[in-house]
């Protein structure tokens, strides 16, 4: 399948409420490298709220946090990159006895974090399967982003979903222990490679993988995208991916100096990645009656929603900037 990549945008770490009692981002008062003797203490610090579940979050809110504690034998830990196996399908002996699905709330939460560019807290627990795990208890290792995800047959022969987690810019890499019962995690996998063998194969395994460009969605952008059900307001494209759909929130009048556009829903469009890029470089502008203009030619009306009012001052500033 085609893998789409695009330009990198900076990420801003914020505390963003997702639902009652749910917080995305750095927990107040906690710090990277902080150790906890029990999960109860990590819960009380707001690092990982569940006392048992390895993934905290929902499809609606995205994932707040995950725990790496050797619970799934297909996990891979490279320090600042983790291939994290989703939830579900295990028996009491931690053997995979059934397929995993993206209907599982934890797996669905990680898909949402990927689609929305939300950062996820990582808590590492002591276990012999990773040289980056603490010797005892638990350690908060900072914010990671979900860079890609895919499905494959796991070690036990059942379908699993895996999520490639990459440390957020500025998150210090954990220090590896001098000794660890670990032999197969020295070579970092390529983007979208979920533990596939490095050697060639006459019958290669097919793996479904998805890669997004790094654009973190604010609460304002998420609201606009929800109004339009992730359908592009310019071309009407709705990008379907396993577990959901993808779109981007694009500011009409750019934020920051010298443009100083407002971070309001009235200044945001729901666009596909292609139309987002064209808007950003002036290949697409809007008229005052919200007609889409491309190369000086009207292409048709912008798709609208009753709750989504567009600020015409932002439209005019964008059009003037590119003088089309």
C-alpha positions as CSV (number, residue, x, y, z in Angstrom):
1,X,0.0,0.0,0.0
2,X,1.1,3.6,-0.5
3,X,2.6,5.3,2.5
4,X,2.0,9.1,2.5
5,X,4.5,11.4,4.2
6,X,4.6,15.1,4.4
7,X,6.4,18.0,6.1
8,X,7.1,18.1,9.8
9,X,5.5,20.7,12.0
10,X,6.5,21.6,15.5
11,X,4.6,20.0,18.4
12,X,3.6,21.9,21.5
13,X,3.1,20.0,24.8
14,X,0.0,21.0,26.6
15,X,-2.4,19.6,29.1
16,X,-5.6,19.0,27.2
17,X,-8.7,17.8,28.9
18,X,-10.4,15.0,26.9
19,X,-13.3,14.1,29.2
20,X,-14.1,14.3,32.9
21,X,-10.9,13.3,34.7
22,X,-8.9,12.7,31.6
23,X,-5.7,14.6,30.7
24,X,-3.4,14.4,27.7
25,X,0.2,15.5,28.1
26,X,2.5,16.1,31.0
27,X,0.9,15.4,34.4
28,X,1.3,18.4,36.8
29,X,4.2,17.8,39.2
30,X,5.6,14.7,37.6
31,X,9.0,14.6,35.8
32,X,10.7,12.4,33.3
33,X,12.7,9.7,35.2
34,X,10.5,9.8,38.3
35,X,10.3,6.4,39.9
36,X,7.4,4.7,41.6
37,X,7.5,1.6,43.7
38,X,3.9,0.6,42.9
39,X,1.3,1.4,40.2
40,X,-0.8,2.9,42.9
41,X,1.8,5.7,43.4
42,X,2.0,6.2,39.6
43,X,-1.8,6.5,39.6
44,X,-1.7,9.1,42.5
45,X,0.9,11.1,40.5
46,X,-1.4,11.2,37.5
47,X,1.1,9.4,35.3
48,X,-1.0,6.3,34.6
49,X,-4.5,6.2,36.2
50,X,-5.5,2.5,35.8
51,X,-4.2,0.1,38.4
52,X,-4.3,-2.9,36.1
53,X,-5.0,-1.9,32.4
54,X,-1.9,-1.2,30.3
55,X,-3.6,1.5,28.1
56,X,-5.5,4.4,29.6
57,X,-7.9,6.1,27.2
58,X,-10.9,5.8,24.8
59,X,-11.6,6.1,21.1
60,X,-13.1,9.5,21.8
61,X,-10.3,11.0,23.9
62,X,-7.2,9.2,22.6
63,X,-4.7,7.4,24.8
64,X,-3.4,9.2,27.9
65,X,-0.7,6.7,28.8
66,X,0.6,3.2,28.4
67,X,2.6,0.8,30.5
68,X,5.6,-1.2,29.2
69,X,6.0,-4.1,31.6
70,X,6.6,-7.2,29.5
71,X,3.0,-8.1,29.3
72,X,3.1,-9.0,25.6
73,X,5.9,-11.1,24.1
74,X,5.7,-9.3,20.8
75,X,6.7,-5.9,22.3
76,X,10.0,-4.4,21.2
77,X,11.8,-1.8,23.2
78,X,14.6,0.4,21.6
79,X,14.6,3.1,24.3
80,X,13.4,6.2,22.4
81,X,11.4,4.0,20.0
82,X,8.9,1.3,21.1
83,X,6.9,-1.2,19.1
84,X,4.0,-1.6,21.5
85,X,1.5,-4.5,21.1
86,X,-2.1,-3.6,21.6
87,X,-4.5,-5.1,24.1
88,X,-6.6,-8.2,24.0
89,X,-6.6,-11.9,23.2
90,X,-4.5,-13.2,26.0
91,X,-5.1,-15.9,28.6
92,X,-4.1,-15.9,32.2
93,X,-0.6,-17.2,31.3
94,X,0.0,-14.3,28.9
95,X,-0.3,-16.5,25.8
96,X,-2.1,-15.0,22.7
97,X,-5.1,-17.2,22.2
98,X,-7.3,-15.0,20.1
99,X,-7.0,-12.2,17.5
100,X,-6.8,-8.6,18.7
101,X,-9.2,-6.0,17.2
102,X,-9.3,-2.2,16.9
103,X,-12.7,-2.3,18.6
104,X,-10.9,-2.8,21.9
105,X,-11.1,0.6,23.8
106,X,-7.4,0.7,24.4
107,X,-6.4,-0.1,20.9
108,X,-9.0,2.4,19.5
109,X,-7.5,5.0,21.9
110,X,-4.0,4.6,20.4
111,X,-5.5,4.9,16.9
112,X,-7.1,8.2,17.8
113,X,-3.8,9.4,19.3
114,X,-2.2,8.6,15.9
115,X,-4.9,10.3,13.9
116,X,-5.0,13.4,16.1
117,X,-1.2,13.6,16.7
118,X,-1.8,13.4,20.5
119,X,1.1,12.7,22.8
120,X,1.1,9.6,25.1
121,X,2.7,9.2,28.5
122,X,4.9,6.1,28.8
123,X,5.4,4.3,32.1
124,X,8.0,1.5,32.1
125,X,7.8,-1.3,34.6
126,X,10.6,-3.7,35.7
127,X,10.9,-6.9,33.6
128,X,13.7,-9.0,32.1
129,X,12.6,-8.4,28.5
130,X,14.0,-4.9,28.1
131,X,17.4,-3.4,28.9
132,X,15.7,0.0,29.3
133,X,13.3,-1.2,32.0
134,X,13.9,-0.1,35.6
135,X,15.4,-2.6,38.0
136,X,12.3,-2.5,40.2
137,X,9.0,-0.7,40.3
138,X,8.0,1.7,37.6
139,X,9.5,4.8,36.0
140,X,7.9,7.7,34.0
141,X,9.8,8.0,30.7
142,X,8.0,11.0,29.2
143,X,5.9,11.7,26.2
144,X,5.8,9.6,23.0
145,X,3.8,10.0,19.8
146,X,2.2,7.2,17.8
147,X,4.2,7.3,14.6
148,X,2.5,4.4,12.8
149,X,0.5,1.3,13.4
150,X,-0.2,-2.0,11.7
151,X,-1.3,-5.6,12.1
152,X,0.5,-8.9,11.7
153,X,0.5,-12.5,13.0
154,X,2.2,-12.6,16.4
155,X,4.6,-15.1,17.9
156,X,1.6,-17.2,19.0
157,X,0.0,-17.3,15.6
158,X,-2.8,-14.8,16.2
159,X,-3.5,-11.4,14.7
160,X,-2.1,-8.6,16.8
161,X,-2.0,-4.8,16.4
162,X,1.2,-3.0,17.0
163,X,1.9,0.7,17.5
164,X,5.3,2.3,16.8
165,X,5.9,4.9,19.5
166,X,8.6,7.5,19.2
167,X,9.9,9.8,21.9
168,X,8.7,13.4,21.6
169,X,11.3,16.0,20.8
170,X,13.2,16.9,24.0
171,X,12.3,13.7,25.8
172,X,15.5,12.2,27.2
173,X,16.3,8.6,26.1
174,X,16.3,6.1,29.0
175,X,19.7,4.7,30.0
176,X,20.2,1.0,29.1
177,X,21.0,-1.4,31.9
178,X,24.5,-3.0,31.7
179,X,23.0,-6.5,31.5
180,X,19.5,-7.7,30.4
181,X,17.9,-10.9,29.2
182,X,17.5,-9.4,25.8
183,X,19.1,-10.4,22.4
184,X,16.9,-9.1,19.6
185,X,16.4,-5.4,20.1
186,X,19.7,-3.9,19.1
187,X,18.7,-3.0,15.6
188,X,16.1,-0.3,15.3
189,X,13.3,-1.2,12.9
190,X,12.5,1.0,10.0
191,X,9.3,3.2,10.0
192,X,6.3,0.9,9.7
193,X,8.2,-2.3,10.3
194,X,6.5,-4.2,13.0
195,X,9.1,-6.8,13.9
196,X,9.6,-8.4,10.5
197,X,12.7,-10.4,9.8
198,X,15.6,-8.5,8.2
199,X,16.4,-11.3,5.8
200,X,14.6,-11.5,2.4
201,X,11.8,-13.9,1.7
202,X,10.3,-15.6,-1.3
203,X,6.9,-15.3,0.3
204,X,7.0,-12.1,2.3
205,X,4.3,-11.5,4.9
206,X,1.9,-8.7,4.2
207,X,1.6,-6.1,6.9
208,X,-1.0,-3.3,7.0
209,X,0.7,-0.1,8.1
210,X,-0.4,3.6,8.3
211,X,1.9,6.6,8.6
212,X,0.7,10.2,9.3
213,X,2.4,13.5,8.9
214,X,3.2,15.0,12.3
215,X,0.5,17.6,12.9
216,X,-0.8,17.8,16.5
217,X,-4.6,18.6,16.7
218,X,-5.7,21.2,19.2
219,X,-9.2,21.0,20.8
220,X,-10.3,23.6,18.3
221,X,-9.2,21.6,15.3
222,X,-10.7,18.4,16.7
223,X,-14.1,20.1,17.0
224,X,-14.0,21.4,13.4
225,X,-13.0,17.9,12.1
226,X,-15.8,16.4,14.1
227,X,-18.4,18.8,12.6
228,X,-17.3,17.7,9.1
229,X,-16.8,14.0,10.0
230,X,-13.3,14.2,8.7
231,X,-14.4,15.0,5.2
232,X,-12.4,17.6,3.3
233,X,-14.3,20.9,2.8
234,X,-12.6,21.4,-0.5
235,X,-12.5,18.1,-2.3
236,X,-14.9,16.0,-0.1
237,X,-12.3,13.3,0.4
238,X,-12.6,11.3,3.6
239,X,-9.5,9.1,4.2
240,X,-10.5,5.8,5.7
241,X,-7.8,3.9,7.8
242,X,-8.1,0.9,10.0
243,X,-10.0,1.9,13.1
244,X,-11.2,5.4,11.9
245,X,-10.8,8.2,9.4
246,X,-8.2,10.9,9.0
247,X,-8.3,14.6,8.2
248,X,-6.3,17.7,9.2
249,X,-7.3,21.0,10.8
250,X,-5.9,23.9,8.7
251,X,-5.7,27.5,9.8
252,X,-6.8,29.9,7.1
253,X,-4.9,32.9,8.5
254,X,-1.6,31.5,9.8
255,X,-0.9,31.7,13.5
256,X,2.1,33.6,14.9
257,X,4.0,36.6,13.6
258,X,3.6,38.2,11.1
259,X,0.2,36.8,10.3
260,X,-1.3,36.6,13.8
261,X,-4.4,34.6,13.0
262,X,-6.7,33.6,15.8
263,X,-6.8,30.0,17.1
264,X,-10.6,29.8,16.7
265,X,-12.9,27.4,14.9
266,X,-13.8,30.3,12.5
267,X,-10.2,30.3,11.3
268,X,-9.9,26.5,10.8
269,X,-10.9,24.3,7.9
270,X,-11.2,20.5,7.8
271,X,-9.0,19.4,4.9
272,X,-7.3,16.3,3.5
273,X,-3.5,16.5,3.5
274,X,-3.3,17.5,-0.2
275,X,-5.7,20.4,0.1
276,X,-4.0,21.4,3.4
277,X,-0.7,21.8,1.7
278,X,-2.3,23.7,-1.2
279,X,-4.0,26.1,1.2
280,X,-0.7,26.7,3.1
281,X,1.2,27.7,0.0
282,X,-1.6,29.7,-1.6
283,X,-2.5,27.2,-4.4
284,X,-6.0,27.4,-3.0
285,X,-7.7,30.5,-1.7
286,X,-11.3,31.4,-0.9
287,X,-13.5,34.2,-2.1
288,X,-15.7,36.2,0.2
289,X,-18.7,34.0,-0.8
290,X,-16.6,31.0,0.1
291,X,-15.9,29.8,-3.4
292,X,-12.7,27.7,-3.8
293,X,-10.3,29.4,-6.2
294,X,-7.4,27.4,-7.7
295,X,-5.0,29.1,-10.1
296,X,-7.4,32.0,-10.5
297,X,-10.3,29.7,-11.4
298,X,-13.4,29.1,-9.3
299,X,-13.6,25.3,-8.6
300,X,-16.9,25.3,-6.7
301,X,-18.2,26.2,-3.2
302,X,-16.5,25.3,0.0
303,X,-18.4,22.6,1.9
304,X,-19.9,24.1,5.0
305,X,-21.6,23.1,8.2
306,X,-24.3,25.0,10.2
307,X,-22.2,25.1,13.3
308,X,-19.1,26.1,11.5
309,X,-19.0,29.9,10.8
310,X,-16.0,31.0,8.8
311,X,-14.3,34.4,9.6
312,X,-14.2,36.4,6.4
313,X,-11.5,38.6,7.8
314,X,-9.2,35.5,8.0
315,X,-10.3,34.5,4.4
316,X,-9.3,38.0,3.1
317,X,-6.0,38.1,4.9
318,X,-5.1,34.7,3.4
319,X,-6.1,35.8,-0.1
320,X,-4.2,39.0,0.2
321,X,-1.1,37.2,1.4
322,X,-1.0,35.2,-1.8
323,X,-2.7,37.8,-4.1
324,X,-4.5,35.3,-6.3
